[in-house]
Amino acid sequence: MKEQHYRAVIIGAGQAGGPLSTTLARAGWTVALVESRHVGGSCINEGCTPTKTMVASARVAYLARRAAEYGVRVGDVEIDFKTIRKRK
Ligand SMILES: Cc1cc2nc3c(=O)[nH]c(=O)nc-3n(C[C@H](O)[C@H](O)[C@H](O)COP(=O)(O)OP(=O)(O)OC[C@H]3O[C@@H](n4cnc5c(N)ncnc54)[C@H](O)[C@@H]3O)c2cc1C
């Protein structure tokens, strides 16, 4: 493998690392962004509550629509986006 050199090596593509690497690259730096687990870091993938409440609502809707497969009868499943946003 060919050796490469960077002006900055940023460890972690989370809330901090992503924007920092973009800013440096836009300023003309050569940048390597290293991520070991998931791009976006903890906020996007598992943390920040607002998105996760919406993901939870999506999961409930998904399961409710599959209720019959689990032997559970429910009526039509509708999304009330206003309530989802209010809960968020
Ligand atoms: C449950 C929870 C809920 C939260 N809710 C909110 C909220 O509602 N609002 C809010 O503003 N903030 C919230 N936060 C906080 C927010 O997620 C953090 O403040 C933010 O993610 C910090 O950004 P960061 O880049 O410093 O770290 P992170 O986003 O954690 O990113 C660090 C990255 O570095 C990577 N990494 C670590 N070590 C290495 C290594 N050796 N090599 C390569 N990669 C590595 C990790 O995999 C990770 O992707 C919440 C956090 C949690 C855990």
Ligand as a Chemical Component Dictionary entry (heavy atoms), coordinates in Angstrom:
data_LIG
# 
_chem_comp.id                   LIG 
_chem_comp.type                 NON-POLYMER 
_chem_comp.pdbx_formal_charge   0 
_chem_comp.three_letter_code    LIG 
# 
loop_
_chem_comp_atom.comp_id 
_chem_comp_atom.atom_id 
_chem_comp_atom.alt_atom_id 
_chem_comp_atom.type_symbol 
_chem_comp_atom.charge 
_chem_comp_atom.model_Cartn_x 
_chem_comp_atom.model_Cartn_y 
_chem_comp_atom.model_Cartn_z 
_chem_comp_atom.pdbx_ordinal 
LIG C1  C1  C 0 -28.152 8.908  24.772 1  
LIG C2  C2  C 0 -27.623 10.256 24.347 2  
LIG C3  C3  C 0 -28.538 11.282 24.053 3  
LIG C4  C4  C 0 -28.068 12.527 23.653 4  
LIG N1  N1  N 0 -29.000 13.505 23.357 5  
LIG C5  C5  C 0 -28.568 14.699 22.933 6  
LIG C6  C6  C 0 -29.521 15.709 22.546 7  
LIG O1  O1  O 0 -30.741 15.491 22.582 8  
LIG N2  N2  N 0 -29.033 16.904 22.122 9  
LIG C7  C7  C 0 -27.683 17.156 22.049 10 
LIG O2  O2  O 0 -27.291 18.244 21.661 11 
LIG N3  N3  N 0 -26.782 16.210 22.396 12 
LIG C8  C8  C 0 -27.172 15.008 22.822 13 
LIG N4  N4  N 0 -26.248 14.049 23.163 14 
LIG C9  C9  C 0 -24.825 14.409 23.128 15 
LIG C10 C10 C 0 -24.228 14.320 21.740 16 
LIG O3  O3  O 0 -24.487 13.021 21.167 17 
LIG C11 C11 C 0 -22.727 14.567 21.903 18 
LIG O4  O4  O 0 -22.538 15.819 22.521 19 
LIG C12 C12 C 0 -22.003 14.591 20.579 20 
LIG O5  O5  O 0 -22.273 13.412 19.841 21 
LIG C13 C13 C 0 -20.503 14.725 20.831 22 
LIG O6  O6  O 0 -19.836 14.754 19.590 23 
LIG P1  P1  P 0 -18.359 14.222 19.464 24 
LIG O7  O7  O 0 -17.949 14.385 18.030 25 
LIG O8  O8  O 0 -17.519 14.860 20.505 26 
LIG O9  O9  O 0 -18.418 12.689 19.864 27 
LIG P2  P2  P 0 -19.193 11.494 19.119 28 
LIG O10 O10 O 0 -20.403 11.938 18.383 29 
LIG O11 O11 O 0 -19.360 10.450 20.170 30 
LIG O12 O12 O 0 -18.158 11.009 18.029 31 
LIG C14 C14 C 0 -16.952 10.358 18.360 32 
LIG C15 C15 C 0 -16.660 9.348  17.226 33 
LIG O13 O13 O 0 -15.327 8.889  17.398 34 
LIG C16 C16 C 0 -15.289 7.523  17.079 35 
LIG N5  N5  N 0 -14.096 6.981  17.718 36 
LIG C17 C17 C 0 -13.826 6.897  19.038 37 
LIG N6  N6  N 0 -12.610 6.368  19.224 38 
LIG C18 C18 C 0 -12.110 6.120  17.993 39 
LIG C19 C19 C 0 -10.873 5.567  17.546 40 
LIG N7  N7  N 0 -9.924  5.185  18.394 41 
LIG N8  N8  N 0 -10.669 5.449  16.212 42 
LIG C20 C20 C 0 -11.632 5.848  15.328 43 
LIG N9  N9  N 0 -12.815 6.383  15.706 44 
LIG C21 C21 C 0 -13.042 6.513  17.026 45 
LIG C22 C22 C 0 -16.584 6.968  17.616 46 
LIG O14 O14 O 0 -16.936 5.759  16.970 47 
LIG C23 C23 C 0 -17.544 8.106  17.290 48 
LIG O15 O15 O 0 -18.158 7.917  16.015 49 
LIG C24 C24 C 0 -26.670 12.780 23.545 50 
LIG C25 C25 C 0 -25.750 11.742 23.808 51 
LIG C26 C26 C 0 -26.206 10.502 24.192 52 
LIG C27 C27 C 0 -25.199 9.401  24.454 53 
# 
loop_
_chem_comp_bond.comp_id 
_chem_comp_bond.atom_id_1 
_chem_comp_bond.atom_id_2 
_chem_comp_bond.value_order 
_chem_comp_bond.pdbx_ordinal 
LIG C1  C2  SING 1  
LIG C2  C3  SING 2  
LIG C2  C26 DOUB 3  
LIG C3  C4  DOUB 4  
LIG C4  N1  SING 5  
LIG C4  C24 SING 6  
LIG N1  C5  DOUB 7  
LIG C5  C6  SING 8  
LIG C5  C8  SING 9  
LIG C6  O1  DOUB 10 
LIG C6  N2  SING 11 
LIG N2  C7  SING 12 
LIG C7  O2  DOUB 13 
LIG C7  N3  SING 14 
LIG N3  C8  DOUB 15 
LIG C8  N4  SING 16 
LIG N4  C9  SING 17 
LIG N4  C24 SING 18 
LIG C9  C10 SING 19 
LIG C10 O3  SING 20 
LIG C10 C11 SING 21 
LIG C11 O4  SING 22 
LIG C11 C12 SING 23 
LIG C12 O5  SING 24 
LIG C12 C13 SING 25 
LIG C13 O6  SING 26 
LIG O6  P1  SING 27 
LIG P1  O7  DOUB 28 
LIG P1  O8  SING 29 
LIG P1  O9  SING 30 
LIG O9  P2  SING 31 
LIG P2  O10 DOUB 32 
LIG P2  O11 SING 33 
LIG P2  O12 SING 34 
LIG O12 C14 SING 35 
LIG C14 C15 SING 36 
LIG C15 O13 SING 37 
LIG C15 C23 SING 38 
LIG O13 C16 SING 39 
LIG C16 N5  SING 40 
LIG C16 C22 SING 41 
LIG N5  C17 SING 42 
LIG N5  C21 SING 43 
LIG C17 N6  DOUB 44 
LIG N6  C18 SING 45 
LIG C18 C19 SING 46 
LIG C18 C21 DOUB 47 
LIG C19 N7  SING 48 
LIG C19 N8  DOUB 49 
LIG N8  C20 SING 50 
LIG C20 N9  DOUB 51 
LIG N9  C21 SING 52 
LIG C22 O14 SING 53 
LIG C22 C23 SING 54 
LIG C23 O15 SING 55 
LIG C24 C25 DOUB 56 
LIG C25 C26 SING 57 
LIG C26 C27 SING 58 
# 
